[in-house]
Amino acid sequence: MSAPRELTDNTEKNRFEFELDGQTAFIDYIINKQGVAFLTHTEVPVGLEGKGIASGMVKKALETIEQRGLKIVPICPFITSWLMRNPEWKRLLDEHHRM
């Protein structure tokens, strides 16, 4: 398995979610009034690890964020390292928080 096909934006919990086999992987976020999404935490249940789910979630989340015209600040270490491996997505970085 690589990228999740369906990523849900659970605005009540402020997180993007992907469900598989009764388990939920997610990316927590905080969006401020200036249109900046602070990506704070990525979590994949142990049973889903090693399947590319986290990487797929990050890509889908960034696509959604870009469609909404938001910028990002990666606080989560996984997302920071993902951006280093996928520098084309650094275009979404908030100008005040460049890597």
DANOR-V478900 format. One record per helix or strand of 3 or more residues. SS is the DSSP state (H for helix, E for strand). FROM is the first residue (numbers start at 1). LEN is the number of residues. If there is no record, write none. Layout:
ss-><SS;SS>
from-><FROM;FROM>
len-><LEN;LEN>
//
This chain:
ss-><E;E;E;E;H;H;E;H;H;H>
from-><8;15;23;36;46;53;71;77;87;95>
len-><3;6;9;8;3;15;4;9;6;3>
//
